[in-house]
Amino acid sequence: CLAWFVGSFAVITDVACHRSPSSRVFVTNTPLTATPRDTTLTDHGTEGYMPPNPAHGTLYPTVQELTEPRTSVLLECNDNPGALHEILKYFWKYDINITHIESRPSKNESFEFFVDFHATPNAATTSALLDNLKKETRRMLVLDARNVPWFPRHVSDLDVVANRILDAGTDLESDHPGFNDPVYRERRVGLAENAMNHRFGNPIPHISYSEDELATWKAVYERLETLLSSYACSEYLKILPMMKQHCGYSADNIPQQADISNFLQRTTGFQLRPVAGLLSSRDFLNGLAFRTFFCTQYIRHHSMPLYTPEPDIVHELMGHAPMFADPDFAEFSQEIGLASLGASDKDIERLARCYWHSVEFGVCREDGQLKAYGAGLLSSFGELEYSCAPYRPAGDADEYPELLPWDPVVAAETDFPITTYQPTYFVAQNLADAKQRMRKFCESMNRPFYARYNSNTQGVWVDRAVALDEQLAVEANPY
């Protein structure tokens, strides 16, 4: 078993030894788990993001390009001038494309190189290449592909992920306020069908909301508005007026998800994706890797506008959507998503807990005061006051919650209730601090590979050969 500590390596990625005019070499000392701020996104955060332009060529790679066979080798070479050149010349000779190189000093005045390249292990050219590499090196080891759970390689694969729901969005429990309302249940069925039929590249359908739905939204919106100015983080308060201007946020109007998604794409590259019901933690987090947030379509029952037993559009649009327009929060969320790709079930649980204690219920300090950035707080007037107010009673509760410094290592092992206020909140210094700590945690995980998102192709690049579950791979790549 070989442990590769990428942070201590000199890393060369996207090395193209193929005889192509578009070949290029990109050298970086940034660990591959770290997702640098997109170079097309300005520091203004809410201006300047340029989404992929179809006029510049195909928006995304083909299935063949995403699943092209890869081979990985570990080489030990003498530490002599020109040693690397002697190795690389054979990739040129046999017209084989290198996708990734890492190097580090070894013992006995030698260097170790990890090389990943496009090639079928038993092909004639591959065998010839390996024969020559073996002659030029002290030691060569061909590494087996990592066996990992299936994961999406391109944003279009989320069409399959979105329909692997745990419930249909229509399976109401007997204690649900809308359980005995046939009109409400029929409405939920229609909205679920719209989400199930949605496909990548199609516009999000426009929804005409009823008077009951508008009244429910207004009741919650007005109640929240009185508390957000006191307890929401500064980033949220800066973005919400923009959402009002560009997306139609108001007490009398439920904004269209298509307008919100378009706004987010222009600001940070995030987008909304309709979903019919609840997803597994793995599928939901995988979507974040592609800067995609799976968004429910229904609203709580009008008989109890201040209560919901499940996430609804109040939670999604008032809690989550505005925060995705902040660059640090967008990168923070994507960091969790990238770490979830191909992760073990145990690590998915750890990442899900980190997500819950931050993206859902995270707080930070501003001028010594607690402010909310988690969607579960920003969309719940009771828990928003309970978590951040310096007085008691607050949120109809007399006790104070426990406050811990934001530490993903601790958060990853901390369970949480889903039907009551949280007993513990993790407090970050600010969103940038939350992002950096989450990034370090993801780098420390024993991951099967390192993934990077390409905003131009809307696909993910992994740094070594992986073997996916073949059945799911076929189902998820119909193109």
Phi, psi and omega per residue, in radians:
C1 nan 2.190 -3.092
L2 -1.859 2.219 3.106
A3 -1.738 2.153 -3.110
W4 -1.931 1.944 3.133
F5 -1.665 1.599 -2.968
V6 -1.114 -0.551 -3.095
G7 -1.079 -0.389 -3.115
S8 -1.720 0.100 -3.068
F9 -1.752 2.714 2.821
A10 -1.469 2.164 -2.997
V11 -1.965 2.286 3.035
I12 -2.089 2.105 -3.118
T13 -2.132 2.830 -3.139
D14 0.967 0.639 3.125
V15 -1.349 2.115 -3.109
A16 -1.925 1.788 3.073
C17 -1.647 0.087 3.065
H18 -1.271 2.618 3.138
R19 -1.397 1.154 -3.110
S20 -2.076 2.429 3.137
P21 -1.133 -0.325 3.134
S22 -1.610 0.056 -3.117
S23 -1.088 2.524 -3.123
R24 -2.649 2.831 3.078
V25 -2.103 2.264 3.109
F26 -2.105 2.087 -3.094
V27 -1.964 2.318 3.137
T28 -2.611 2.660 3.004
N29 -1.825 0.199 3.133
T30 -1.427 2.238 3.065
P31 -0.995 2.494 -3.027
L32 -1.226 -0.274 3.062
T33 -1.291 -0.429 3.128
A34 -1.346 2.193 3.133
T35 -1.747 1.794 -3.084
P36 -1.069 2.682 3.069
R37 -0.983 2.319 -3.093
D38 -0.986 2.276 -3.064
T39 -1.192 -0.260 3.104
T40 -1.557 -0.001 -3.127
L41 -1.812 2.130 -3.110
T42 -1.335 2.901 3.122
D43 -1.239 -0.136 3.102
H44 -1.244 -0.302 3.027
G45 1.429 -0.846 -3.067
T46 -1.924 0.248 3.086
E47 -2.478 2.612 2.942
G48 1.704 -0.113 3.131
Y49 -1.308 2.279 -3.138
M50 -1.977 1.868 3.115
P51 -1.196 2.861 3.138
P52 -0.954 2.437 -3.094
N53 -1.867 2.078 -3.131
P54 -1.012 -0.439 -3.133
A55 -1.179 -0.317 -3.122
H56 -1.530 0.072 -3.135
G57 2.182 -3.017 -3.100
T58 -1.054 2.454 -3.087
L59 -1.283 -0.489 -3.067
Y60 -2.587 2.691 -3.102
P61 -1.246 2.820 3.102
T62 -1.320 2.907 3.083
V63 -1.056 -0.669 -3.139
Q64 -1.060 -0.711 3.135
E65 -1.177 -0.630 -3.114
L66 -1.313 -0.495 -3.046
T67 -1.973 0.279 -3.139
E68 -1.008 2.384 -3.093
P69 -0.992 2.492 3.140
R70 -2.220 2.606 3.040
T71 -2.238 2.466 -3.135
S72 -2.175 2.378 3.129
V73 -2.336 2.656 3.020
L74 -1.965 2.152 -3.078
L75 -2.082 2.438 3.006
E76 -2.004 2.142 -3.031
C77 -2.165 2.725 3.023
N78 -1.183 2.534 3.134
D79 -1.486 1.249 -3.136
N80 -2.102 2.671 3.044
P81 -1.024 2.325 3.099
G82 1.462 0.058 -3.101
A83 -1.111 -0.737 3.133
L84 -1.149 -0.660 3.126
H85 -1.058 -0.703 -3.125
E86 -1.117 -0.495 3.102
I87 -1.383 -0.825 -3.037
L88 -1.174 -0.451 -3.083
K89 -1.101 -0.464 -3.135
Y90 -1.315 -0.498 3.045
F91 -1.163 -0.644 3.069
W92 -1.166 -0.754 -3.089
K93 -1.058 -0.740 -3.074
Y94 -1.716 0.207 3.012
D95 0.993 0.823 -3.114
I96 -2.000 2.309 -3.038
N97 -1.538 2.117 3.030
I98 -1.417 2.334 3.101
T99 -1.817 -0.341 -3.066
H100 -2.892 2.394 3.036
I101 -2.329 2.392 2.958
E102 -2.259 2.565 3.117
S103 -2.400 2.673 3.031
R104 -2.748 2.636 3.093
P105 -1.116 2.536 3.083
S106 -2.095 -3.029 3.116
K107 -1.417 2.923 3.041
N108 1.053 0.725 3.050
E109 0.936 0.854 3.108
S110 -2.379 2.971 3.085
F111 -2.160 2.576 3.025
E112 -1.883 2.377 3.105
F113 -2.142 2.285 2.956
F114 -1.768 2.157 -3.082
V115 -2.195 2.250 3.079
D116 -2.059 2.335 -3.074
F117 -2.592 2.770 3.121
H118 -1.358 1.949 3.109
A119 -3.073 2.589 3.006
T120 -1.463 2.226 -3.021
P121 -0.936 -0.633 -3.063
N122 -1.737 0.214 3.107
A123 -1.253 2.707 -3.098
A124 -1.089 -0.763 -3.135
T125 -1.151 -0.625 3.111
T126 -1.145 -0.757 3.117
S127 -1.072 -0.727 3.114
A128 -1.120 -0.738 3.102
L129 -1.051 -0.844 -3.087
L130 -1.132 -0.629 3.092
D131 -1.063 -0.774 3.139
N132 -1.207 -0.699 3.113
L133 -1.094 -0.651 3.139
K134 -1.114 -0.631 3.127
K135 -1.237 -0.546 -3.047
E136 -1.538 -0.147 -3.025
T137 -2.114 2.803 3.041
R138 -1.211 -0.656 -3.053
R139 -2.679 2.465 3.083
M140 -2.383 2.337 3.128
L141 -2.296 2.106 3.058
V142 -1.452 2.140 -3.050
L143 -1.608 2.420 3.077
D144 -1.231 2.638 3.066
A145 -1.154 2.485 3.114
R146 -1.305 2.236 3.067
N147 -1.492 2.094 -3.076
V148 -2.381 2.751 3.024
P149 -1.046 2.580 3.124
W150 -0.973 2.494 3.044
F151 -2.518 2.684 3.141
P152 -1.185 2.442 3.111
R153 -1.829 -0.311 3.123
H154 -2.468 2.679 -3.071
V155 -1.010 -0.486 3.113
S156 -1.156 -0.423 3.099
D157 -1.134 -0.308 3.140
L158 -1.182 -0.240 3.031
D159 -1.041 -0.668 3.110
V160 -1.304 -0.768 -3.128
V161 -1.034 -0.728 -3.061
A162 -1.101 -0.457 -3.094
N163 -1.704 0.078 3.054
R164 -1.599 1.024 -3.037
I165 -1.439 2.630 3.113
L166 -1.406 -0.430 3.000
D167 -2.519 2.875 -3.028
A168 -1.529 0.123 -3.081
G169 1.287 -0.015 -3.124
T170 -2.133 -0.107 -3.093
D171 -1.497 1.457 -3.060
L172 -1.466 2.417 3.051
E173 -1.258 2.780 -3.063
S174 -1.117 -0.405 3.129
D175 -1.633 0.107 3.095
H176 -1.226 2.364 -3.114
P177 -0.967 -0.459 -3.115
G178 -1.743 0.199 -3.039
F179 -1.046 -0.706 -3.085
N180 -1.713 0.267 -3.137
D181 -1.854 1.780 -3.093
P182 -1.115 -0.550 3.132
V183 -1.177 -0.767 3.127
Y184 -1.134 -0.721 -3.128
R185 -1.151 -0.694 3.105
E186 -1.124 -0.665 3.104
R187 -1.081 -0.749 3.140
R188 -1.102 -0.669 3.117
V189 -1.090 -0.787 3.136
G190 -1.095 -0.743 3.127
L191 -1.165 -0.648 3.107
A192 -1.126 -0.711 3.120
E193 -1.109 -0.710 3.089
N194 -1.013 -0.776 -3.124
A195 -1.175 -0.728 -3.122
M196 -1.121 -0.530 -3.100
N197 -1.555 -0.100 -3.121
H198 -1.250 2.477 3.137
R199 -2.319 2.650 3.115
F200 -0.944 2.371 3.120
G201 1.636 -0.305 3.106
N202 -1.577 2.588 3.099
P203 -1.182 2.590 3.068
I204 -1.186 2.246 -3.074
P205 -1.064 2.526 3.038
H206 -1.318 2.407 -3.134
I207 -1.999 2.217 3.041
S208 -1.619 2.066 -3.047
Y209 -1.621 2.533 -3.120
S210 -1.399 2.982 3.116
E211 -1.110 -0.681 3.119
D212 -1.110 -0.721 -3.136
E213 -1.164 -0.713 3.115
L214 -1.150 -0.674 3.127
A215 -1.172 -0.655 3.107
T216 -1.125 -0.829 3.095
W217 -0.992 -0.787 -3.095
K218 -1.098 -0.725 -3.122
A219 -1.069 -0.741 -3.122
V220 -1.304 -0.744 -3.096
Y221 -1.015 -0.835 -3.096
E222 -1.184 -0.618 3.127
R223 -1.207 -0.688 3.132
L224 -1.204 -0.701 -3.021
E225 -1.008 -0.565 -3.122
T226 -1.247 -0.386 -3.114
L227 -1.772 -0.499 -3.083
L228 -1.065 -0.649 -3.119
S229 -1.104 -0.434 -3.118
S230 -1.637 -0.557 -2.942
Y231 -2.172 -0.070 3.076
A232 -1.450 2.614 3.130
C233 -1.167 2.807 -3.055
S234 -1.103 -0.586 3.127
E235 -1.086 -0.749 3.126
Y236 -1.101 -0.793 -3.109
L237 -1.164 -0.459 3.080
K238 -1.320 -0.629 -3.039
I239 -1.452 -0.613 -3.052
L240 -0.970 -0.741 3.073
P241 -1.056 -0.575 3.082
M242 -1.174 -0.650 3.089
M243 -1.149 -0.631 3.072
K244 -1.124 -0.704 -3.093
Q245 -1.296 -0.755 -2.990
H246 -1.731 -0.341 -3.040
C247 -2.099 -0.083 3.096
G248 1.426 0.435 3.077
Y249 -1.148 2.217 3.011
S250 -2.924 2.940 3.136
A251 -1.163 -0.481 -3.057
D252 -1.726 0.090 -3.087
N253 -2.516 2.268 3.010
I254 -1.530 2.058 -3.083
P255 -1.141 2.586 3.106
Q256 -1.375 2.386 -3.112
Q257 -1.129 -0.512 3.086
A258 -1.102 -0.728 3.128
D259 -1.160 -0.712 3.127
I260 -1.131 -0.789 -3.126
S261 -1.078 -0.737 3.110
N262 -1.101 -0.681 3.118
F263 -1.138 -0.777 3.141
L264 -1.124 -0.684 3.118
Q265 -1.093 -0.606 3.129
R266 -1.299 -0.389 -3.048
T267 -1.705 -0.975 -3.084
T268 -2.185 -0.007 -3.126
G269 1.498 0.015 3.063
F270 -1.341 2.795 3.083
Q271 -2.605 2.749 3.047
L272 -1.642 2.610 3.108
R273 -2.360 2.040 -3.125
P274 -1.015 2.448 3.091
V275 -2.424 2.521 -3.014
A276 -1.443 -0.367 -3.103
G277 -2.908 -2.831 -3.088
L278 -1.328 2.479 3.104
L279 -1.887 2.873 3.001
S280 -1.190 2.787 3.112
S281 -1.017 -0.720 -3.122
R282 -1.069 -0.875 -3.094
D283 -1.142 -0.724 -3.133
F284 -1.117 -0.809 -3.124
L285 -1.182 -0.620 3.093
N286 -0.980 -0.655 3.131
G287 -1.066 -0.622 -3.129
L288 -1.111 -0.475 3.112
A289 -1.057 -0.479 -3.131
F290 -1.776 0.341 -3.093
R291 0.924 0.769 3.134
T292 -2.171 2.249 3.120
F293 -1.920 2.106 3.096
F294 -1.287 2.106 -2.963
C295 -2.070 2.186 3.069
T296 -1.170 2.856 -3.011
Q297 -1.984 -0.279 -2.984
Y298 -1.727 2.851 3.074
I299 -2.068 2.714 -3.131
R300 -1.015 2.879 -3.092
H301 -1.262 2.463 -3.028
H302 -1.195 -0.294 3.141
S303 -1.242 -0.399 3.122
M304 -2.389 1.268 -3.038
P305 -1.135 -0.345 -3.099
L306 -1.725 0.222 3.141
Y307 -2.442 2.442 2.998
T308 -2.531 2.343 3.107
P309 -1.495 0.057 -3.044
E310 -2.696 2.774 3.061
P311 -1.081 2.329 3.099
D312 -2.304 -3.003 -3.063
I313 -1.198 -0.379 3.018
V314 -1.104 -0.826 3.105
H315 -1.098 -0.794 -3.068
E316 -1.208 -0.809 -2.995
L317 -1.504 -0.571 3.102
M318 -1.535 -0.571 -3.093
G319 -1.597 -0.992 -3.014
H320 -1.428 -0.906 -2.905
A321 -0.957 -0.835 -3.124
P322 -1.037 -0.655 -3.089
M323 -1.188 -0.478 3.122
F324 -1.210 -0.164 3.066
A325 -1.506 -0.061 3.076
D326 -1.624 2.225 -3.071
P327 -1.022 -0.771 -3.122
D328 -1.133 -0.734 3.138
F329 -1.184 -0.661 3.114
A330 -1.101 -0.774 3.123
E331 -1.173 -0.688 3.096
F332 -1.006 -0.837 -3.119
S333 -1.137 -0.742 -3.141
Q334 -1.162 -0.566 3.115
E335 -1.017 -0.764 3.096
I336 -1.121 -0.728 -3.132
G337 -1.098 -0.789 3.138
L338 -1.096 -0.669 3.134
A339 -1.189 -0.375 -3.109
S340 -1.418 -0.284 -3.077
L341 -1.162 2.094 3.114
G342 1.222 0.163 -3.068
A343 -1.267 2.762 3.077
S344 -1.226 2.839 3.109
D345 -1.047 -0.655 3.131
K346 -1.106 -0.770 -3.141
D347 -1.230 -0.530 3.047
I348 -1.083 -0.727 3.091
E349 -1.073 -0.729 -3.131
R350 -1.159 -0.743 3.126
L351 -1.161 -0.667 3.129
A352 -1.108 -0.657 3.091
R353 -1.171 -0.711 3.085
C354 -1.061 -0.745 3.110
Y355 -1.049 -0.808 -3.099
W356 -1.076 -0.779 -3.064
H357 -1.383 -0.024 -3.137
S358 -2.239 -1.240 -3.090
V359 -1.081 -0.577 3.132
E360 -1.600 -0.769 -3.014
F361 -2.314 0.542 3.136
G362 -1.388 2.557 3.026
V363 -2.286 2.791 3.094
C364 -2.436 3.000 3.120
R365 -1.886 2.365 3.050
E366 -2.320 2.023 -3.104
D367 0.934 0.688 3.079
G368 1.443 -0.088 -3.112
Q369 -1.842 2.602 3.107
L370 -1.377 2.330 3.107
K371 -2.318 2.523 -3.081
A372 -1.610 2.412 2.940
Y373 -2.174 -0.116 3.128
G374 -1.439 2.458 -3.045
A375 -1.151 -0.578 3.122
G376 -1.111 -0.475 3.086
L377 -1.504 -0.772 -3.076
L378 -1.145 -0.327 -3.133
S379 -1.903 0.144 -3.139
S380 -2.260 1.855 -3.070
F381 -1.116 -0.579 -3.140
G382 -1.196 -0.886 -3.097
E383 -1.326 -0.432 3.054
L384 -1.074 -0.809 3.112
E385 -1.201 -0.740 -3.118
Y386 -1.042 -0.713 -3.038
S387 -1.379 -0.520 -2.970
C388 -2.004 -0.376 -3.066
A389 -1.212 2.438 3.135
P390 -1.449 0.024 -3.071
Y391 -2.080 2.912 3.045
R392 -2.444 2.508 0.066
P393 -1.249 2.680 3.092
A394 -2.571 2.315 -3.074
G395 1.056 0.580 -3.121
D396 1.089 0.466 3.109
A397 -2.239 2.516 -3.112
D398 -1.668 -0.387 -3.063
E399 -1.611 2.811 3.048
Y400 -1.681 2.545 3.057
P401 -1.366 2.865 3.032
E402 -1.399 2.406 3.120
L403 -2.039 2.210 3.117
L404 -2.159 2.603 3.063
P405 -1.105 2.516 3.132
W406 -1.125 1.971 3.112
D407 -2.461 1.840 -3.100
P408 -1.006 -0.534 3.126
V409 -1.067 -0.745 3.117
V410 -1.307 -0.769 -3.118
A411 -1.048 -0.621 -3.108
A412 -1.118 -0.338 -3.120
E413 -1.935 0.118 -3.075
T414 -1.787 2.001 3.112
D415 -1.261 2.970 -3.052
F416 -2.618 2.628 3.011
P417 -1.485 2.732 3.141
I418 -2.033 -0.080 -3.098
T419 -2.075 0.010 3.126
T420 -2.325 2.996 3.005
Y421 -1.002 2.637 3.119
Q422 -1.273 2.342 3.101
P423 -1.343 -0.339 -3.074
T424 -2.376 2.366 3.041
Y425 -2.143 2.443 3.102
F426 -1.698 2.248 -2.995
V427 -1.886 2.065 3.079
A428 -1.623 2.733 3.062
Q429 -1.170 -0.696 3.088
N430 -2.951 3.127 -3.095
L431 -1.183 -0.621 3.101
A432 -1.112 -0.691 3.098
D433 -1.133 -0.743 3.119
A434 -1.053 -0.730 -3.130
K435 -1.135 -0.813 -3.096
Q436 -1.117 -0.710 3.126
R437 -1.170 -0.660 3.105
M438 -1.174 -0.672 3.124
R439 -1.088 -0.776 3.129
K440 -1.111 -0.666 3.114
F441 -1.115 -0.755 3.133
C442 -1.122 -0.648 3.112
E443 -1.139 -0.524 -3.086
S444 -1.425 -0.214 -3.110
M445 -1.234 2.575 3.098
N446 -1.439 1.388 -3.019
R447 -1.605 2.596 -3.105
P448 -1.273 -0.324 3.115
F449 -2.879 3.029 3.082
Y450 -2.031 2.339 -3.042
A451 -2.039 2.507 3.048
R452 -2.277 2.501 -3.139
Y453 -1.697 2.316 3.085
N454 -1.825 1.919 -3.070
S455 -1.204 -0.357 3.138
N456 -1.354 -0.713 3.126
T457 -1.621 -0.260 -3.066
Q458 1.042 0.581 3.094
G459 -2.196 2.959 3.100
V460 -1.919 2.525 3.094
W461 -1.913 2.326 3.073
V462 -2.021 2.648 -2.915
D463 -1.581 0.102 3.108
R464 -2.776 2.979 3.135
A465 -1.189 2.365 3.095
V466 -2.299 2.619 3.072
A467 -1.968 2.077 -3.105
L468 -1.715 2.851 3.031
D469 -1.083 1.980 -2.980
E470 -1.091 -0.688 -3.087
Q471 -1.105 -0.818 3.113
L472 -1.175 -0.597 -3.134
A473 -1.084 -0.728 3.124
V474 -1.145 -0.765 -3.113
E475 -1.126 -0.557 -3.001
A476 -1.602 -0.063 -3.113
N477 -2.211 1.233 -3.071
P478 -1.431 -0.030 -3.009
Y479 -1.469 nan nan
